[in-house]
Amino acid sequence: MPTPPATTPTADRAPASRHRWWGLVAISLGVSLIIVDSTIVNVAIPSIVDDLHITSSGAQWVQETYTLVFAALLLLMGRTGDRLGRRRVFLAGTAVFTVASAAAAIAPTGSLLIAGRLLQGIGGAMILPTSLSLINATFRGRERGQAFAIWGSTIGGTAALGPLLGGYLTTHFSWRWAFAINLPLGLLVAIGTLLFVTESRDERAEHGADLAGAVLSVTGFTGIVFGLIEGRTYGWWTLRQPFTALGLNLHHGLSPVPVAFAIGLASLALFVTVELRRNRQGRTALLDLRLFSIPSFRNGNAVAGIVSLGEFGILFSVPLWFQNVLGYSAFDAGLALLPLAVGSFAASGLSAALAPRIGTLNLVVAGIACEVVGVAGIGLVLAPDGPGWPVLPFLFVYGIGVGWATAQITGVVLADVPVAQSGQGSGTQSTTRQIGSALGIALLGTVLFTNLAGDLSHALQSDGLPPTQATAIASTVQASAGTAIQPLLANPATHQVGERARESFTQATSLAAYTAAGALSLGLLAALRLKRTMAG
């Protein structure tokens, strides 16, 4: 294993100032910004689609770009913070994130909005790993456990609050305020960090950067997620419609989707090869693959990744159902998700007291079980012509699960990791969760929209519409991410078509919920396996 890095005195001793708790407030607020931004635009998507005239694939990329870039850079930015100073990188990330939020808020086109989200992802990747390192350097003993509990609660709770805040801002102001709100908050984070957070760094941290690893990981995950998102648009094998990008102008033949999958998988395979070689040579590596020889670390990351796939994916589809099928405003859709936030905050607060009594891993298992019940229940009670309230109890149960599992999984993953490698271990765990989140949005979005188009086209043909017309209507509803449904319902001439669209969207959302529940069930099995491993 690599030699444990030495640290500066500020990293070895917690600051004596009682104001370090104000520093924790600043750090937690910074983390809340980047976590909220992964969910705040969920309820704003229909307004963004209408205003910027983007397709459903573009709507997913508004989400995916942020999450994917965020995930790809976590390890690299964590290493940079160790070498250059964690507070310095945290502040730089806050500045990048705030400026990018301003760019997203004024974006006149979908492409520029996605570019702003990309920059937000870079800033977020600078904030998250350094926040963990700063807490580790600032607090000691029991206080450190309390600080990490607050950090975990921030992640669990603010992920659920994002849709409510986004809905309020979208309904009463504009979707642009979902991004503009970050400007004053980012300023508060910067001021609080400068006043109350002490700088720390590892003096012997390895110099240099694993640029090859960074490029290969970004290329790999981008290729896979592109394929998942665009397969329904361009075809999974044969090109269904013209594709123009990067100088290519394809009109027929092979779809770019299988090519993207092939590039993505090959890049990830090469990434593993490069990292193994750099590990053997003792050179700086983006990922120390030897950590995966530790059973708790290996299985804990599997749990974290799979659970994140189910958690954040479902938060993409349910707000769309509330708005497009039930006709809720963006704010009402966010308000409908409030039970999730209440359950998450309550469970996160209780986790610090429950974990010592029943065990951290038992709490994670209980949390994932609640998530499975909550998500599967959502799929069962969705109805195109019924009220929205039957969904609320299951959202609350799901929120409890998020609060318990999210607040405690970091401790489980790092339980057997050597102290000298805890920084990279936490960065790896964060990366795994963010990649799981990116794949979850891609996978469940694909399930949602692919089944929506297929089921609606079949239903309309059963009603007597010619196949060409039925397919065209289904494609329009799919491309609008469902926002075309309410106008269809409002027009007496197309009301019946709108009803069919509501039914198809509901069925597709239920299927997406069942898919998320299936992923969470795999995470539960992985958690139970991890429990047996640690017990043995």
RATAWO-V604535 format. One line per field, one symbol per residue. phi: phi as a letter, one per 30 degrees, with the letter a starting at -180 (. if undefined). psi: psi as a letter, one per 30 degrees, with the letter a starting at -180 (. if undefined). Layout:
phi = ???
psi = ???
This chain:
phi = .ddeddbdedddbdedddddddddddddddddeddeddbddeddeeddeddchcdddddddeddeddddeddcedddddddedcjddddedddddddddddddddcddbddddddddddddddddddddddddddddccbhddddddddddddddddddddedddddddddcbaedddcddddddddddddddddbcddaacdceddjbddddddddddddddddedddceddcjdbcdcaebbahidbcbajdddddddedddddddddeddddddddddicebdbdddddddedddddddddddddeddddddddddddeddcdiddddddddddeedddddddddddddddeddcjddddddddddddddddddeddcdbdccdddddddddddddedddddddcdddddcecdeedcddddddddddeddddddddddddddeddddedddddddddddjddedddddddddddddhjddddddddcedceddddddddddddddddddddddddddddddddddddddddd
psi = llkkklllefffkkkfkfffeeeeeeeeeeeeefeefffffeffeeeeeeefhlleeeeefeeeeeeeeeeffeeeeeeeeeefkeeeeeeeeeeeeeeeeeeefgkfleeeeeeeeeeeeeeeffeeefeeeeeefellbeeeeeeeeeeeeeeeefeffeeeeeeeeeefdlffffefffeeeeeeeeeeeeefkkklljfgkkllkieeeeeeeeeeeeeeeeeeefefefkfekkflkkjkhfkikflbklfeeeeeeeeeeeeeeeeeeeeeeeefglkkekjfffffjeeeeeeeeeeeeeeeeefeffeeeeeeeeeefgkleeeeeefgeeeeeeeeeeeefeeeeefefkeeeeeeeeeeeeeeeeeeeeefkkfgllfeffeeeeeeeeeeeeeeeffeeeeegegkkefgeeeeeeeeeeeeeeeeeeeeeeeeeeeeeeeeeeeeeeeeffgkkeeeeeeeeeeeefggfffeeeeefjefgeeeeeeeeeeeeeeeeeeeeeeeeeeeeeeeeeeeeeeeee.
